[in-house]
Structure formats: structure tokens, C-alpha cells
């Protein structure tokens, strides 16, 4: 999928050069040329964009203000491209949550490479979230949610939920769950699986119905 870049830059010549190079390399660019329009664009939502390239010295609202507005709404990667090379400006940019800070003039090849790397890294983070119906788990943050509500799970409950959601639609037998969640050295009774599923269903509320019992075989997670 092509990178979709929101370029917020008031220098039209720089915009022209960046847009030409990026589009020639398969990216899609949307240009905004002042801070006021940038804030309006952010207010409308940044879904569909892969990354924001952001100048600091903009008419209407400066790049720091724009970045602050972005971070109140989104975790989208932000890279500053600016002539402001003072250490305090660089540190302030990172404090606001930028992913990189590039001082003009810069090489287009290097800028494109940095954008590609940041987008790939961000896609890897986003892909840590796995969803099935109303249930989602974040394997990086180790949290489980039903809709937008976080569910408080024990370590074993989370591990069990993770295995089921990563094998959506499969009937997973109790012995497999014992091996994968409790470990091959576990010598307890297999009822521990049933009891953990029972607690898990209760904590998930209505979404607990997504965990189906395959009588005499094991359990299966579906999206309904």
C-alpha cells in the first residue's frame, strides 16, 4: 500500500520538489500551506494518512501548535522538516511527540528513506493489535479490550485469550491450551482450562459468548 503523506509546508518550491520526488517513488502527497488550514484538516481527521511532514515556521499557526493538535487526536507519525536547528527547538519537537526532526536543507533520498522507515515501524506497532468481533488484544501493551473498554485479565487469562484470538475459528483442544498457556511441564488437572475459560467469559461480559465450547474437544473463538 502506498504511503499517504500530509505535507504541511508554506514554501511552495519545497512542496513542489518533495511532491514530485515522493510521487515518482509511489507515495501520495496532500499539501497544506499554512497552519490554520492544517488545524482544520486535523480537525476533520487523519484517517488514511500514513505520516505528517510538518514545517515549524508556518503562517496562521506554527508547526509546534499543529503538532500539539495532532497528538491530542492521533498517534500518526510526525516528522518535522525545518530550518530551525537550535537544540531547544529540536528537544521541544521531540517533547511534543514528533518521530523525527530534520533540518533543512536535506537530501530527498534521505527524507524518503526516513519516512519509509517510520511508516513501517508504525505499521508494526499497529499490527500488534488483533481483533475478533468485539474483542481485541494488544500484544505489545498486553491489554485486552471489549470495544473501547479495557478488561482486567490475569497473566494466564490473557495468554489464553491471545492463543484463541490468534487461532480464530479453530477448535483448540484442552491439551494444546495446557501446553501453550501453562507449559509442557504443567502436571495439574485439565479442569484448569475450563475454569479459566469460565472466568474469562464472565470478565468479557456479552462478548464472552464469542468463546464457544466444542463438546468433548475444546474451545473455539468466533467473531459472534
N, C-alpha and C positions, 0 to 999 in steps of 0.2 A: 504494500500500500504506500502511495506517495506521501512524503512529508507535506503537511499543510501548515505553512508559516504565516503568522500575523506579524508583518513588518511595520513597526511604529517609528517613523523617521521623517523629519521635516526637510532634509536635504534631498531634493528630487533627483539630483545626479547620482547620489549614493543609492537611492531606491532603484533607479534605472539599472545600475550596474549589478546590484545584488539580485534583482528580479530576473534579469537576463541570464546570469550565471546559474542561479538555482533552478529556473525553469528548464534550461538546457540540460540540467542534470536530473530532471524528473520530478522536482518539487513543485508545489503550487504556492503562490505568494498572494496574499491580500495586503494591500498598502493602506496605511493610515498616516496622515501627515501632520497631525497636531494632537496635543494632549487631551483636548476637550472631546474630539471625535473618538479618541482611544477609549476614554472613560465611557462614552455612550456604547461603543462596541462591546466593552467588557460587561456592561450592564445587561446587554442583550444575551450574553452567554458565550462561552468559549468552546462549547462542544464542537467537535470536528476539527479543531486545530491541534497540531502536534507540538507547537512551540511558539513562543513570542520572542522576536528580536526587537529590542527596545533601546532607543536613544534616550539620553537623560535631558539634554537641553532642548526642550520642545516648547512651542508656543501653546498657551492655554493652560496646561498643567505639565509639570516636569515629569521626567521618567520615574523618579522616586515615588511620586504620588501615584502614578499609574501602576507601578509595581505593587505598591501597598494595596491598591484596589483589587488587583489580580489575586493577591494572596488571601484576601478576605473571602474570595469566591472559589478559588481553584488551586490545584497543585500542578497545573501545567508548567513545563519547564520555561524559564525566562533567562535569556542571555542579553546582558547589556552590551551595546556597541556604542562607544562614546569617546569623545576627545578628552574627557576629564580623567586624568591619570593620577590625581592626588591619592595618597594612601588612604586618607579618611573617606574619600568618595568610594573607593573600592571596598573598604571594610563596611561602609554603610550599605552598599549594594548587596553584599552577602548577608548582612544583618536582616535586610528586608526579605531575603529568601531567594535571591537570584541563583541560578545554577552555574553561571559563568559570567565573567566580566572581561570584555575585550576592548582594548584601547585602539582607537583609530590612529594612523592608518593600519589596515590589516590585509592579509592575503585572502582572497576569496576562497582559495583552495583550503586554507586552514579553517576559515569560518564555516565552510560547508562540512568539513570533517568533524568539527566540534558539534555542530547541530545534529549531524547524523548520530554521533556517539551519545549525545544527551538524550535524543529521542529513543534510541534503542534501549538505553539504561532505564528510561522512564517506562517504556513498554514492558520491560522485565519486571518492574515493581508492580505495575498494574495487573500483570498476569499472575501475581501471587494470590489474587482473589479468584476463588472458584465458586460458582453459583449453581444451585439446583432448586428450581421453584422459588419459594420464599426464603430459603436458607442459603447463606453464603459463609465461607470461611476465608480468612486472610492468613496464609501460611507464613507470611513474613512477620506480621504483628501478633500472630497466634490468637486471633479473636474469631468468634462465631457470631453471626447476626441473623435475626429473623426480620426481614425488611430492613428498616433503619435502626432497629433496637438490638444492642449487644446482649448476648446471652452468656451468663457466667457459668463456664464449664470447668470441671476438674481436668487435670492433665490427661487422664485415661478417657474421659468423655470426649475431649477434643480430638484425641488420637483416633478414637472410634469413628467420630463424625467425619474426620478427614479421610479415613480409609473408605468409608461408604460413599462420600461425595465424589471421590476420585475414581470410584467404580460404579458410577450412576447406572442404574438399570440392571446391574449384575446381582445374582443371588450369591451372597458371600456366606459360606458355612461357618459355624462356630469355631471349628478348629483353626481355620485361616485367621479369623479375628483374634483368637487367643495368641497365635504365633506373631501376628503383625502388631498387635496393640500391647499385649502383655509380655511377649517374648517367648522364644522357643524353650527357655529354661523354666517357664511357669508350670507348676505342678498342682495348682489348685483345681477346683471344680469348674466345669464349663458353664455352670449357672451364673458365674460372674459376668458373662457376656449378656445373658438375659436381664440380669439386674441392672447392668449399666445402660442397656437399651431402654429399660423401663424408666430410669431416671432421666435419660436424655430426652425421651418423648415428652415427659412431664415438663421439663425446662423449655422445650421448644414450643409448647402450647399447641395451638391448632396446626402448626407446621410439623409437629411430631407425627402426624398421620402420614407424612411422606415416607416414613420408615415402615416398610411392610414386612410382616412375618411370612416366611415361606415355611410352612409347617413341616417339621422333620428335617429341614435343610439349613435354614439360616435366616438372613435378613437381606432386604433389597431397598435401596433408596430410589425414589422416583420424584418427578417434578410436581406431582399432585397426589 
